[in-house]
Structures are given as structure tokens and as C-alpha cells.
């Protein structure tokens, strides 16, 4: 699942600020938080607005090198550079 809500809370950033920085409506951001469904280019915009690497949006709490697809539940490996 995406960590968008968690990252915004940690950084004290409101969805309205992310919306303004990305051009994504607040209602769409809320939908992304609920469903985790969006395109990669949208995730890149969000990561840039939050000033975090893209992978941080997916990072799970046990810090393993994989996460799960929010659409199908399949495990996805992550490679760090």
C-alpha cells in the first residue's frame, strides 16, 4: 500500500499543498490514498512534491526489499541504488 498519507503526516504537509505542487486534484489524491491506484508518472509527481525518492512511497514497515502491488497483490522486488 502507498505511504502517501503517512509521509504527509510525518512532514506536516496537507493534501492541498501536494495538489497545488502536482496539479492533481485533492479528491484524486484522496482516491489514490484509499485505493493505491494511479499511474507511475503520477507517483513521480507526488514523490517530487513530497521531496522523497519514489521508492519511499512504497516502502513497507519491515524494511524488506519488496512491497506488494496495490492492484493484484503480487510481490514486487525493489532495488536500491
mmCIF file as gemmi writes it, N, C-alpha and C atoms, coordinates in Angstrom:
data_model
loop_
_atom_site.group_PDB
_atom_site.id
_atom_site.type_symbol
_atom_site.label_atom_id
_atom_site.label_alt_id
_atom_site.label_comp_id
_atom_site.label_asym_id
_atom_site.label_entity_id
_atom_site.label_seq_id
_atom_site.pdbx_PDB_ins_code
_atom_site.Cartn_x
_atom_site.Cartn_y
_atom_site.Cartn_z
_atom_site.occupancy
_atom_site.B_iso_or_equiv
_atom_site.pdbx_formal_charge
_atom_site.auth_seq_id
_atom_site.auth_asym_id
_atom_site.pdbx_PDB_model_num
ATOM 1 N N . UNK Axp A 1 ? 0.834 -1.177 0 1 0 ? 1 A 1
ATOM 2 C CA . UNK Axp A 1 ? 0 0 0 1 0 ? 1 A 1
ATOM 3 C C . UNK Axp A 1 ? 0.882 1.245 0 1 0 ? 1 A 1
ATOM 4 N N . UNK Axp A 2 ? 0.392 2.283 -0.6 1 0 ? 2 A 1
ATOM 5 C CA . UNK Axp A 2 ? 1.148 3.528 -0.657 1 0 ? 2 A 1
ATOM 6 C C . UNK Axp A 2 ? 1.226 4.181 0.718 1 0 ? 2 A 1
ATOM 7 N N . UNK Axp A 3 ? 2.312 4.891 0.963 1 0 ? 3 A 1
ATOM 8 C CA . UNK Axp A 3 ? 2.538 5.572 2.239 1 0 ? 3 A 1
ATOM 9 C C . UNK Axp A 3 ? 2.267 7.066 2.15 1 0 ? 3 A 1
ATOM 10 N N . UNK Axp A 4 ? 1.486 7.483 1.179 1 0 ? 4 A 1
ATOM 11 C CA . UNK Axp A 4 ? 1.239 8.903 0.956 1 0 ? 4 A 1
ATOM 12 C C . UNK Axp A 4 ? 0.689 9.598 2.194 1 0 ? 4 A 1
ATOM 13 N N . UNK Axp A 5 ? -0.314 9.031 2.808 1 0 ? 5 A 1
ATOM 14 C CA . UNK Axp A 5 ? -0.927 9.63 3.996 1 0 ? 5 A 1
ATOM 15 C C . UNK Axp A 5 ? 0.1 9.735 5.132 1 0 ? 5 A 1
ATOM 16 N N . UNK Axp A 6 ? 0.85 8.675 5.331 1 0 ? 6 A 1
ATOM 17 C CA . UNK Axp A 6 ? 1.859 8.621 6.392 1 0 ? 6 A 1
ATOM 18 C C . UNK Axp A 6 ? 2.97 9.652 6.167 1 0 ? 6 A 1
ATOM 19 N N . UNK Axp A 7 ? 3.443 9.764 4.933 1 0 ? 7 A 1
ATOM 20 C CA . UNK Axp A 7 ? 4.517 10.708 4.627 1 0 ? 7 A 1
ATOM 21 C C . UNK Axp A 7 ? 4.032 12.147 4.8 1 0 ? 7 A 1
ATOM 22 N N . UNK Axp A 8 ? 2.825 12.418 4.338 1 0 ? 8 A 1
ATOM 23 C CA . UNK Axp A 8 ? 2.265 13.772 4.519 1 0 ? 8 A 1
ATOM 24 C C . UNK Axp A 8 ? 2.171 14.117 5.999 1 0 ? 8 A 1
ATOM 25 N N . UNK Axp A 9 ? 1.724 13.172 6.806 1 0 ? 9 A 1
ATOM 26 C CA . UNK Axp A 9 ? 1.605 13.408 8.247 1 0 ? 9 A 1
ATOM 27 C C . UNK Axp A 9 ? 2.98 13.645 8.871 1 0 ? 9 A 1
ATOM 28 N N . UNK Axp A 10 ? 3.968 12.827 8.497 1 0 ? 10 A 1
ATOM 29 C CA . UNK Axp A 10 ? 5.32 12.971 9.042 1 0 ? 10 A 1
ATOM 30 C C . UNK Axp A 10 ? 5.921 14.334 8.715 1 0 ? 10 A 1
ATOM 31 N N . UNK Axp A 11 ? 5.668 14.814 7.504 1 0 ? 11 A 1
ATOM 32 C CA . UNK Axp A 11 ? 6.254 16.068 7.05 1 0 ? 11 A 1
ATOM 33 C C . UNK Axp A 11 ? 5.369 17.281 7.334 1 0 ? 11 A 1
ATOM 34 N N . UNK Axp A 12 ? 4.17 17.035 7.836 1 0 ? 12 A 1
ATOM 35 C CA . UNK Axp A 12 ? 3.258 18.142 8.12 1 0 ? 12 A 1
ATOM 36 C C . UNK Axp A 12 ? 2.74 18.818 6.862 1 0 ? 12 A 1
ATOM 37 N N . UNK Axp A 13 ? 2.603 18.043 5.8 1 0 ? 13 A 1
ATOM 38 C CA . UNK Axp A 13 ? 2.154 18.576 4.513 1 0 ? 13 A 1
ATOM 39 C C . UNK Axp A 13 ? 0.688 18.195 4.288 1 0 ? 13 A 1
ATOM 40 N N . UNK Axp A 14 ? -0.11 19.164 3.903 1 0 ? 14 A 1
ATOM 41 C CA . UNK Axp A 14 ? -1.52 18.903 3.629 1 0 ? 14 A 1
ATOM 42 C C . UNK Axp A 14 ? -1.692 18.49 2.173 1 0 ? 14 A 1
ATOM 43 N N . UNK Axp A 15 ? -2.766 17.742 1.916 1 0 ? 15 A 1
ATOM 44 C CA . UNK Axp A 15 ? -3.058 17.315 0.549 1 0 ? 15 A 1
ATOM 45 C C . UNK Axp A 15 ? -3.209 18.512 -0.383 1 0 ? 15 A 1
ATOM 46 N N . UNK Axp A 16 ? -3.703 19.628 0.136 1 0 ? 16 A 1
ATOM 47 C CA . UNK Axp A 16 ? -3.879 20.817 -0.705 1 0 ? 16 A 1
ATOM 48 C C . UNK Axp A 16 ? -2.532 21.297 -1.249 1 0 ? 16 A 1
ATOM 49 N N . UNK Axp A 17 ? -1.479 21.203 -0.447 1 0 ? 17 A 1
ATOM 50 C CA . UNK Axp A 17 ? -0.141 21.607 -0.896 1 0 ? 17 A 1
ATOM 51 C C . UNK Axp A 17 ? 0.386 20.636 -1.96 1 0 ? 17 A 1
ATOM 52 N N . UNK Axp A 18 ? 0.147 19.339 -1.755 1 0 ? 18 A 1
ATOM 53 C CA . UNK Axp A 18 ? 0.57 18.338 -2.743 1 0 ? 18 A 1
ATOM 54 C C . UNK Axp A 18 ? -0.211 18.559 -4.031 1 0 ? 18 A 1
ATOM 55 N N . UNK Axp A 19 ? -1.485 18.834 -3.896 1 0 ? 19 A 1
ATOM 56 C CA . UNK Axp A 19 ? -2.341 19.087 -5.051 1 0 ? 19 A 1
ATOM 57 C C . UNK Axp A 19 ? -1.83 20.278 -5.859 1 0 ? 19 A 1
ATOM 58 N N . UNK Axp A 20 ? -1.507 21.342 -5.165 1 0 ? 20 A 1
ATOM 59 C CA . UNK Axp A 20 ? -1.013 22.545 -5.83 1 0 ? 20 A 1
ATOM 60 C C . UNK Axp A 20 ? 0.322 22.289 -6.53 1 0 ? 20 A 1
ATOM 61 N N . UNK Axp A 21 ? 1.192 21.535 -5.889 1 0 ? 21 A 1
ATOM 62 C CA . UNK Axp A 21 ? 2.522 21.273 -6.448 1 0 ? 21 A 1
ATOM 63 C C . UNK Axp A 21 ? 2.494 20.31 -7.629 1 0 ? 21 A 1
ATOM 64 N N . UNK Axp A 22 ? 1.483 19.432 -7.66 1 0 ? 22 A 1
ATOM 65 C CA . UNK Axp A 22 ? 1.443 18.389 -8.687 1 0 ? 22 A 1
ATOM 66 C C . UNK Axp A 22 ? 0.418 18.636 -9.783 1 0 ? 22 A 1
ATOM 67 N N . UNK Axp A 23 ? -0.582 19.455 -9.485 1 0 ? 23 A 1
ATOM 68 C CA . UNK Axp A 23 ? -1.674 19.638 -10.444 1 0 ? 23 A 1
ATOM 69 C C . UNK Axp A 23 ? -2.713 18.532 -10.362 1 0 ? 23 A 1
ATOM 70 N N . UNK Axp A 24 ? -2.614 17.705 -9.339 1 0 ? 24 A 1
ATOM 71 C CA . UNK Axp A 24 ? -3.572 16.617 -9.111 1 0 ? 24 A 1
ATOM 72 C C . UNK Axp A 24 ? -4.611 17.142 -8.121 1 0 ? 24 A 1
ATOM 73 N N . UNK Axp A 25 ? -5.874 16.923 -8.402 1 0 ? 25 A 1
ATOM 74 C CA . UNK Axp A 25 ? -6.911 17.433 -7.503 1 0 ? 25 A 1
ATOM 75 C C . UNK Axp A 25 ? -6.845 16.732 -6.154 1 0 ? 25 A 1
ATOM 76 N N . UNK Axp A 26 ? -7.328 17.424 -5.125 1 0 ? 26 A 1
ATOM 77 C CA . UNK Axp A 26 ? -7.354 16.826 -3.787 1 0 ? 26 A 1
ATOM 78 C C . UNK Axp A 26 ? -8.213 15.574 -3.753 1 0 ? 26 A 1
ATOM 79 N N . UNK Axp A 27 ? -9.329 15.581 -4.482 1 0 ? 27 A 1
ATOM 80 C CA . UNK Axp A 27 ? -10.189 14.395 -4.486 1 0 ? 27 A 1
ATOM 81 C C . UNK Axp A 27 ? -9.474 13.215 -5.128 1 0 ? 27 A 1
ATOM 82 N N . UNK Axp A 28 ? -8.657 13.474 -6.158 1 0 ? 28 A 1
ATOM 83 C CA . UNK Axp A 28 ? -7.881 12.4 -6.788 1 0 ? 28 A 1
ATOM 84 C C . UNK Axp A 28 ? -6.81 11.897 -5.826 1 0 ? 28 A 1
ATOM 85 N N . UNK Axp A 29 ? -6.163 12.795 -5.098 1 0 ? 29 A 1
ATOM 86 C CA . UNK Axp A 29 ? -5.169 12.374 -4.105 1 0 ? 29 A 1
ATOM 87 C C . UNK Axp A 29 ? -5.805 11.482 -3.041 1 0 ? 29 A 1
ATOM 88 N N . UNK Axp A 30 ? -6.984 11.867 -2.573 1 0 ? 30 A 1
ATOM 89 C CA . UNK Axp A 30 ? -7.689 11.048 -1.577 1 0 ? 30 A 1
ATOM 90 C C . UNK Axp A 30 ? -8.011 9.673 -2.142 1 0 ? 30 A 1
ATOM 91 N N . UNK Axp A 31 ? -8.392 9.638 -3.404 1 0 ? 31 A 1
ATOM 92 C CA . UNK Axp A 31 ? -8.675 8.362 -4.064 1 0 ? 31 A 1
ATOM 93 C C . UNK Axp A 31 ? -7.413 7.499 -4.154 1 0 ? 31 A 1
ATOM 94 N N . UNK Axp A 32 ? -6.294 8.128 -4.47 1 0 ? 32 A 1
ATOM 95 C CA . UNK Axp A 32 ? -5.019 7.41 -4.542 1 0 ? 32 A 1
ATOM 96 C C . UNK Axp A 32 ? -4.648 6.847 -3.173 1 0 ? 32 A 1
ATOM 97 N N . UNK Axp A 33 ? -4.858 7.62 -2.122 1 0 ? 33 A 1
ATOM 98 C CA . UNK Axp A 33 ? -4.571 7.157 -0.76 1 0 ? 33 A 1
ATOM 99 C C . UNK Axp A 33 ? -5.44 5.942 -0.429 1 0 ? 33 A 1
ATOM 100 N N . UNK Axp A 34 ? -6.72 6.003 -0.783 1 0 ? 34 A 1
ATOM 101 C CA . UNK Axp A 34 ? -7.646 4.903 -0.475 1 0 ? 34 A 1
ATOM 102 C C . UNK Axp A 34 ? -7.354 3.645 -1.27 1 0 ? 34 A 1
ATOM 103 N N . UNK Axp A 35 ? -7.107 3.808 -2.577 1 0 ? 35 A 1
ATOM 104 C CA . UNK Axp A 35 ? -7.006 2.645 -3.456 1 0 ? 35 A 1
ATOM 105 C C . UNK Axp A 35 ? -5.581 2.261 -3.825 1 0 ? 35 A 1
ATOM 106 N N . UNK Axp A 36 ? -4.677 3.229 -3.789 1 0 ? 36 A 1
ATOM 107 C CA . UNK Axp A 36 ? -3.306 2.974 -4.226 1 0 ? 36 A 1
ATOM 108 C C . UNK Axp A 36 ? -3.191 2.917 -5.737 1 0 ? 36 A 1
ATOM 109 N N . UNK Axp A 37 ? -4.265 3.23 -6.448 1 0 ? 37 A 1
ATOM 110 C CA . UNK Axp A 37 ? -4.288 3.106 -7.902 1 0 ? 37 A 1
ATOM 111 C C . UNK Axp A 37 ? -3.957 4.428 -8.579 1 0 ? 37 A 1
ATOM 112 N N . UNK Axp A 38 ? -2.858 4.43 -9.323 1 0 ? 38 A 1
ATOM 113 C CA . UNK Axp A 38 ? -2.508 5.581 -10.156 1 0 ? 38 A 1
ATOM 114 C C . UNK Axp A 38 ? -1.363 5.188 -11.071 1 0 ? 38 A 1
ATOM 115 N N . UNK Axp A 39 ? -1.088 6.051 -12.015 1 0 ? 39 A 1
ATOM 116 C CA . UNK Axp A 39 ? -0.018 5.789 -12.965 1 0 ? 39 A 1
ATOM 117 C C . UNK Axp A 39 ? 1.337 6.154 -12.365 1 0 ? 39 A 1
ATOM 118 N N . UNK Axp A 40 ? 2.37 5.569 -12.932 1 0 ? 40 A 1
ATOM 119 C CA . UNK Axp A 40 ? 3.727 5.816 -12.454 1 0 ? 40 A 1
ATOM 120 C C . UNK Axp A 40 ? 4.099 7.298 -12.56 1 0 ? 40 A 1
ATOM 121 N N . UNK Axp A 41 ? 3.689 7.953 -13.64 1 0 ? 41 A 1
ATOM 122 C CA . UNK Axp A 41 ? 4.03 9.372 -13.778 1 0 ? 41 A 1
ATOM 123 C C . UNK Axp A 41 ? 3.383 10.205 -12.673 1 0 ? 41 A 1
ATOM 124 N N . UNK Axp A 42 ? 2.209 9.787 -12.218 1 0 ? 42 A 1
ATOM 125 C CA . UNK Axp A 42 ? 1.535 10.467 -11.114 1 0 ? 42 A 1
ATOM 126 C C . UNK Axp A 42 ? 2.313 10.258 -9.828 1 0 ? 42 A 1
ATOM 127 N N . UNK Axp A 43 ? 2.776 9.047 -9.607 1 0 ? 43 A 1
ATOM 128 C CA . UNK Axp A 43 ? 3.578 8.758 -8.413 1 0 ? 43 A 1
ATOM 129 C C . UNK Axp A 43 ? 4.87 9.564 -8.408 1 0 ? 43 A 1
ATOM 130 N N . UNK Axp A 44 ? 5.461 9.727 -9.575 1 0 ? 44 A 1
ATOM 131 C CA . UNK Axp A 44 ? 6.692 10.531 -9.67 1 0 ? 44 A 1
ATOM 132 C C . UNK Axp A 44 ? 6.43 11.981 -9.27 1 0 ? 44 A 1
ATOM 133 N N . UNK Axp A 45 ? 5.304 12.531 -9.727 1 0 ? 45 A 1
ATOM 134 C CA . UNK Axp A 45 ? 4.942 13.903 -9.362 1 0 ? 45 A 1
ATOM 135 C C . UNK Axp A 45 ? 4.751 14.033 -7.856 1 0 ? 45 A 1
ATOM 136 N N . UNK Axp A 46 ? 4.074 13.054 -7.276 1 0 ? 46 A 1
ATOM 137 C CA . UNK Axp A 46 ? 3.807 13.082 -5.839 1 0 ? 46 A 1
ATOM 138 C C . UNK Axp A 46 ? 5.109 12.977 -5.051 1 0 ? 46 A 1
ATOM 139 N N . UNK Axp A 47 ? 5.981 12.059 -5.447 1 0 ? 47 A 1
ATOM 140 C CA . UNK Axp A 47 ? 7.266 11.896 -4.759 1 0 ? 47 A 1
ATOM 141 C C . UNK Axp A 47 ? 8.08 13.176 -4.837 1 0 ? 47 A 1
ATOM 142 N N . UNK Axp A 48 ? 8.077 13.823 -5.99 1 0 ? 48 A 1
ATOM 143 C CA . UNK Axp A 48 ? 8.821 15.071 -6.151 1 0 ? 48 A 1
ATOM 144 C C . UNK Axp A 48 ? 8.241 16.161 -5.246 1 0 ? 48 A 1
ATOM 145 N N . UNK Axp A 49 ? 6.908 16.25 -5.199 1 0 ? 49 A 1
ATOM 146 C CA . UNK Axp A 49 ? 6.254 17.259 -4.356 1 0 ? 49 A 1
ATOM 147 C C . UNK Axp A 49 ? 6.552 17.032 -2.875 1 0 ? 49 A 1
ATOM 148 N N . UNK Axp A 50 ? 6.682 15.763 -2.481 1 0 ? 50 A 1
ATOM 149 C CA . UNK Axp A 50 ? 6.964 15.431 -1.084 1 0 ? 50 A 1
ATOM 150 C C . UNK Axp A 50 ? 8.457 15.401 -0.786 1 0 ? 50 A 1
ATOM 151 N N . UNK Axp A 51 ? 9.27 15.565 -1.818 1 0 ? 51 A 1
ATOM 152 C CA . UNK Axp A 51 ? 10.726 15.547 -1.685 1 0 ? 51 A 1
ATOM 153 C C . UNK Axp A 51 ? 11.214 14.226 -1.076 1 0 ? 51 A 1
ATOM 154 N N . UNK Axp A 52 ? 10.707 13.128 -1.639 1 0 ? 52 A 1
ATOM 155 C CA . UNK Axp A 52 ? 11.135 11.789 -1.233 1 0 ? 52 A 1
ATOM 156 C C . UNK Axp A 52 ? 11.426 10.97 -2.487 1 0 ? 52 A 1
ATOM 157 N N . UNK Axp A 53 ? 12.325 9.996 -2.396 1 0 ? 53 A 1
ATOM 158 C CA . UNK Axp A 53 ? 12.529 9.105 -3.528 1 0 ? 53 A 1
ATOM 159 C C . UNK Axp A 53 ? 11.239 8.321 -3.808 1 0 ? 53 A 1
ATOM 160 N N . UNK Axp A 54 ? 10.996 8.009 -5.049 1 0 ? 54 A 1
ATOM 161 C CA . UNK Axp A 54 ? 9.787 7.287 -5.445 1 0 ? 54 A 1
ATOM 162 C C . UNK Axp A 54 ? 9.578 6.017 -4.619 1 0 ? 54 A 1
ATOM 163 N N . UNK Axp A 55 ? 10.649 5.309 -4.352 1 0 ? 55 A 1
ATOM 164 C CA . UNK Axp A 55 ? 10.546 4.049 -3.621 1 0 ? 55 A 1
ATOM 165 C C . UNK Axp A 55 ? 9.985 4.241 -2.209 1 0 ? 55 A 1
ATOM 166 N N . UNK Axp A 56 ? 10.176 5.422 -1.628 1 0 ? 56 A 1
ATOM 167 C CA . UNK Axp A 56 ? 9.663 5.687 -0.274 1 0 ? 56 A 1
ATOM 168 C C . UNK Axp A 56 ? 8.138 5.649 -0.225 1 0 ? 56 A 1
ATOM 169 N N . UNK Axp A 57 ? 7.489 5.906 -1.352 1 0 ? 57 A 1
ATOM 170 C CA . UNK Axp A 57 ? 6.024 5.83 -1.381 1 0 ? 57 A 1
ATOM 171 C C . UNK Axp A 57 ? 5.544 4.395 -1.193 1 0 ? 57 A 1
ATOM 172 N N . UNK Axp A 58 ? 6.416 3.431 -1.488 1 0 ? 58 A 1
ATOM 173 C CA . UNK Axp A 58 ? 6.05 2.021 -1.403 1 0 ? 58 A 1
ATOM 174 C C . UNK Axp A 58 ? 6.672 1.292 -0.233 1 0 ? 58 A 1
ATOM 175 N N . UNK Axp A 59 ? 7.612 1.899 0.419 1 0 ? 59 A 1
ATOM 176 C CA . UNK Axp A 59 ? 8.382 1.216 1.448 1 0 ? 59 A 1
ATOM 177 C C . UNK Axp A 59 ? 7.472 0.634 2.528 1 0 ? 59 A 1
ATOM 178 N N . UNK Axp A 60 ? 7.651 -0.634 2.829 1 0 ? 60 A 1
ATOM 179 C CA . UNK Axp A 60 ? 6.84 -1.243 3.883 1 0 ? 60 A 1
ATOM 180 C C . UNK Axp A 60 ? 7.553 -1.108 5.224 1 0 ? 60 A 1
ATOM 181 N N . UNK Axp A 61 ? 6.832 -1.297 6.29 1 0 ? 61 A 1
ATOM 182 C CA . UNK Axp A 61 ? 7.343 -1.023 7.626 1 0 ? 61 A 1
ATOM 183 C C . UNK Axp A 61 ? 8.421 -1.994 8.089 1 0 ? 61 A 1
ATOM 184 N N . UNK Axp A 62 ? 8.508 -3.161 7.492 1 0 ? 62 A 1
ATOM 185 C CA . UNK Axp A 62 ? 9.529 -4.109 7.939 1 0 ? 62 A 1
ATOM 186 C C . UNK Axp A 62 ? 10.83 -3.961 7.148 1 0 ? 62 A 1
ATOM 187 N N . UNK Axp A 63 ? 10.934 -2.938 6.292 1 0 ? 63 A 1
ATOM 188 C CA . UNK Axp A 63 ? 12.146 -2.582 5.561 1 0 ? 63 A 1
ATOM 189 C C . UNK Axp A 63 ? 12.726 -3.736 4.747 1 0 ? 63 A 1
ATOM 190 N N . UNK Axp A 64 ? 11.88 -4.56 4.202 1 0 ? 64 A 1
ATOM 191 C CA . UNK Axp A 64 ? 12.354 -5.608 3.311 1 0 ? 64 A 1
ATOM 192 C C . UNK Axp A 64 ? 12.482 -5.029 1.915 1 0 ? 64 A 1
ATOM 193 N N . UNK Axp A 65 ? 13.145 -5.737 1.025 1 0 ? 65 A 1
ATOM 194 C CA . UNK Axp A 65 ? 13.382 -5.233 -0.32 1 0 ? 65 A 1
ATOM 195 C C . UNK Axp A 65 ? 12.261 -5.596 -1.283 1 0 ? 65 A 1
ATOM 196 N N . UNK Axp A 66 ? 11.043 -5.568 -0.822 1 0 ? 66 A 1
ATOM 197 C CA . UNK Axp A 66 ? 9.904 -5.787 -1.689 1 0 ? 66 A 1
ATOM 198 C C . UNK Axp A 66 ? 8.666 -5.133 -1.08 1 0 ? 66 A 1
ATOM 199 N N . UNK Axp A 67 ? 7.683 -4.959 -1.926 1 0 ? 67 A 1
ATOM 200 C CA . UNK Axp A 67 ? 6.382 -4.466 -1.495 1 0 ? 67 A 1
ATOM 201 C C . UNK Axp A 67 ? 5.339 -5.221 -2.302 1 0 ? 67 A 1
ATOM 202 N N . UNK Axp A 68 ? 4.091 -4.882 -2.158 1 0 ? 68 A 1
ATOM 203 C CA . UNK Axp A 68 ? 3.027 -5.58 -2.864 1 0 ? 68 A 1
ATOM 204 C C . UNK Axp A 68 ? 2.261 -4.63 -3.775 1 0 ? 68 A 1
ATOM 205 N N . UNK Axp A 69 ? 1.917 -5.102 -4.951 1 0 ? 69 A 1
ATOM 206 C CA . UNK Axp A 69 ? 1.15 -4.315 -5.913 1 0 ? 69 A 1
ATOM 207 C C . UNK Axp A 69 ? -0.235 -4.037 -5.326 1 0 ? 69 A 1
ATOM 208 N N . UNK Axp A 70 ? -0.668 -2.762 -5.31 1 0 ? 70 A 1
ATOM 209 C CA . UNK Axp A 70 ? -1.984 -2.453 -4.76 1 0 ? 70 A 1
ATOM 210 C C . UNK Axp A 70 ? -3.127 -2.955 -5.636 1 0 ? 70 A 1
ATOM 211 N N . UNK Axp A 71 ? -2.833 -3.334 -6.869 1 0 ? 71 A 1
ATOM 212 C CA . UNK Axp A 71 ? -3.864 -3.802 -7.793 1 0 ? 71 A 1
ATOM 213 C C . UNK Axp A 71 ? -4.092 -5.306 -7.702 1 0 ? 71 A 1
ATOM 214 N N . UNK Axp A 72 ? -3.002 -6.075 -7.794 1 0 ? 72 A 1
ATOM 215 C CA . UNK Axp A 72 ? -3.153 -7.536 -7.847 1 0 ? 72 A 1
ATOM 216 C C . UNK Axp A 72 ? -2.622 -8.241 -6.608 1 0 ? 72 A 1
ATOM 217 N N . UNK Axp A 73 ? -1.882 -7.532 -5.754 1 0 ? 73 A 1
ATOM 218 C CA . UNK Axp A 73 ? -1.348 -8.141 -4.547 1 0 ? 73 A 1
ATOM 219 C C . UNK Axp A 73 ? -0.044 -8.896 -4.756 1 0 ? 73 A 1
ATOM 220 N N . UNK Axp A 74 ? 0.461 -8.907 -5.993 1 0 ? 74 A 1
ATOM 221 C CA . UNK Axp A 74 ? 1.704 -9.617 -6.294 1 0 ? 74 A 1
ATOM 222 C C . UNK Axp A 74 ? 2.892 -8.908 -5.649 1 0 ? 74 A 1
ATOM 223 N N . UNK Axp A 75 ? 3.842 -9.687 -5.164 1 0 ? 75 A 1
ATOM 224 C CA . UNK Axp A 75 ? 5.042 -9.132 -4.543 1 0 ? 75 A 1
ATOM 225 C C . UNK Axp A 75 ? 5.935 -8.504 -5.603 1 0 ? 75 A 1
ATOM 226 N N . UNK Axp A 76 ? 6.447 -7.307 -5.333 1 0 ? 76 A 1
ATOM 227 C CA . UNK Axp A 76 ? 7.312 -6.579 -6.251 1 0 ? 76 A 1
ATOM 228 C C . UNK Axp A 76 ? 8.65 -6.349 -5.579 1 0 ? 76 A 1
ATOM 229 N N . UNK Axp A 77 ? 9.718 -6.768 -6.207 1 0 ? 77 A 1
ATOM 230 C CA . UNK Axp A 77 ? 11.05 -6.546 -5.658 1 0 ? 77 A 1
ATOM 231 C C . UNK Axp A 77 ? 11.498 -5.119 -5.891 1 0 ? 77 A 1
ATOM 232 N N . UNK Axp A 78 ? 12.237 -4.562 -4.943 1 0 ? 78 A 1
ATOM 233 C CA . UNK Axp A 78 ? 12.75 -3.205 -5.042 1 0 ? 78 A 1
ATOM 234 C C . UNK Axp A 78 ? 14.267 -3.249 -5.042 1 0 ? 78 A 1
ATOM 235 N N . UNK Axp A 79 ? 14.877 -2.509 -5.938 1 0 ? 79 A 1
ATOM 236 C CA . UNK Axp A 79 ? 16.332 -2.426 -5.999 1 0 ? 79 A 1
ATOM 237 C C . UNK Axp A 79 ? 16.728 -1.013 -5.641 1 0 ? 79 A 1
ATOM 238 N N . UNK Axp A 80 ? 17.654 -0.892 -4.708 1 0 ? 80 A 1
ATOM 239 C CA . UNK Axp A 80 ? 18.13 0.408 -4.266 1 0 ? 80 A 1
ATOM 240 C C . UNK Axp A 80 ? 19.471 0.683 -4.904 1 0 ? 80 A 1
ATOM 241 N N . UNK Axp A 81 ? 19.682 1.927 -5.309 1 0 ? 81 A 1
ATOM 242 C CA . UNK Axp A 81 ? 20.966 2.304 -5.932 1 0 ? 81 A 1
ATOM 243 C C . UNK Axp A 81 ? 21.802 3.078 -4.962 1 0 ? 81 A 1
